[in-house]
Amino acid sequence: MAAYTANIQVQTEEMDIVDITAQAQKAVAASGIDNGMACIFNSGSTGAVTTIEHEPGLLQDLPAALERIAPRGITYQHEERWHDGNGHSHIRASLIGPGLTVPVIDGTLQLGTWQQVVFVECDVKPRQRSLLVQVVGD
């Protein structure tokens, strides 16, 4: 079994949803692995990786849903301790999760027709993110 590791660089804005499908597929192609799994992982605590149909409606719906689940403007103990205004960011990122594993068959990420891999910036300020892509298989 072989393993290959790459990084995806993402510049974000506050509460941003960035399509990283092409970069993830590029890492898979560079790996030379035909069949296996690709893990895309964010090592930060205020960003997340998931899949979504990357279209204008859902790009509004997901942040709106996150606002209902973990709203700004309420008391978070994290903010009481650190005074950085991003307690809701940590909760949102935790609920979505830091990583995603996608099967690779014939050197291609096995995504649905309307499914893209996205990075969700949950923090309150723009960030430069470095996501880890690790592909394992044969």
C-alpha positions in Angstrom: 0.0 0.0 0.0 1.3 3.4 -0.9 0.7 6.8 0.7 1.0 10.3 -0.7 0.7 13.6 1.1 0.0 17.1 -0.4 -1.2 20.5 0.9 -4.0 22.7 -0.4 -3.6 26.4 0.3 -6.8 28.3 0.8 -7.2 32.1 1.4 -10.6 32.7 3.1 -12.9 35.5 4.1 -15.0 35.5 7.2 -17.7 32.7 7.1 -16.5 31.6 3.6 -17.2 28.4 1.7 -14.5 27.5 -0.7 -14.7 24.8 -3.4 -11.5 22.7 -3.1 -12.6 19.8 -5.3 -10.2 20.5 -8.2 -7.3 20.9 -5.8 -8.2 17.6 -4.0 -8.5 15.8 -7.3 -5.1 17.2 -8.4 -3.5 15.8 -5.3 -5.1 12.4 -6.0 -3.8 12.5 -9.6 -0.3 13.4 -8.4 -0.3 10.5 -6.0 -0.4 7.9 -8.7 -2.8 5.9 -6.5 -5.6 4.3 -8.6 -7.7 2.8 -5.8 -7.8 3.8 -2.1 -9.0 6.7 0.0 -8.3 10.4 0.1 -8.5 12.2 3.4 -8.7 16.0 3.3 -8.0 17.5 6.8 -7.9 21.0 8.3 -5.6 21.2 11.3 -7.3 24.4 12.6 -10.1 24.6 15.2 -12.3 27.2 13.4 -12.5 25.7 9.9 -14.1 22.5 8.6 -14.2 20.2 5.6 -17.4 18.7 4.1 -19.3 18.2 0.9 -22.1 20.4 -0.5 -23.5 21.4 -3.8 -21.5 24.5 -4.3 -24.3 26.7 -5.7 -25.5 30.2 -4.7 -28.6 29.0 -2.8 -26.7 26.6 -0.6 -23.9 29.1 -0.1 -26.5 31.3 1.6 -28.4 28.4 3.3 -25.4 26.8 5.1 -24.3 29.9 6.9 -27.9 30.7 7.8 -28.4 27.2 9.2 -25.1 27.5 11.2 -26.3 30.9 12.6 -29.5 29.2 13.9 -27.5 26.3 15.4 -24.6 28.3 16.9 -25.5 32.0 16.8 -23.3 35.0 17.2 -24.2 37.4 20.0 -24.8 34.9 22.8 -22.5 34.0 25.6 -19.8 31.4 25.0 -17.4 30.5 27.7 -14.6 30.5 25.2 -15.1 34.2 24.6 -15.3 34.9 28.4 -11.8 33.3 28.7 -10.1 34.5 25.5 -12.2 37.6 24.4 -11.6 36.8 20.7 -15.3 36.8 19.6 -15.2 33.4 18.0 -16.8 31.0 20.4 -19.5 30.3 17.8 -16.8 29.6 15.2 -15.3 26.8 17.3 -18.8 25.3 17.8 -19.7 25.5 14.1 -16.4 23.9 13.0 -16.8 21.1 15.6 -20.2 20.3 14.3 -19.2 20.1 10.7 -15.8 18.4 11.4 -12.2 18.9 10.5 -11.9 16.3 7.8 -13.5 14.2 5.1 -12.6 10.8 3.6 -13.5 10.1 0.0 -13.0 6.8 -1.9 -10.7 6.9 -4.9 -11.5 4.5 -7.8 -9.5 4.6 -11.0 -7.6 7.7 -9.8 -10.8 9.7 -9.3 -12.5 11.0 -6.2 -15.9 9.2 -6.0 -18.2 12.2 -5.6 -21.8 12.6 -6.7 -22.8 14.7 -9.6 -23.7 17.7 -7.5 -21.2 17.1 -4.7 -18.2 19.2 -4.2 -15.5 19.1 -1.5 -15.5 22.4 0.4 -13.6 24.2 3.1 -15.9 26.1 5.5 -14.2 29.0 7.2 -16.1 29.5 10.4 -13.8 32.1 11.9 -14.5 35.8 12.3 -11.6 37.0 10.1 -9.9 36.1 6.8 -7.3 33.4 7.1 -4.7 31.6 5.1 -5.4 27.9 5.6 -3.2 24.9 4.7 -5.2 21.7 4.3 -3.6 18.3 4.4 -4.5 15.8 1.7 -3.4 12.2 2.3 -4.1 9.6 -0.3 -3.5 5.9 0.6 -4.0 2.8 -1.6 -2.6 1.0 -4.5 
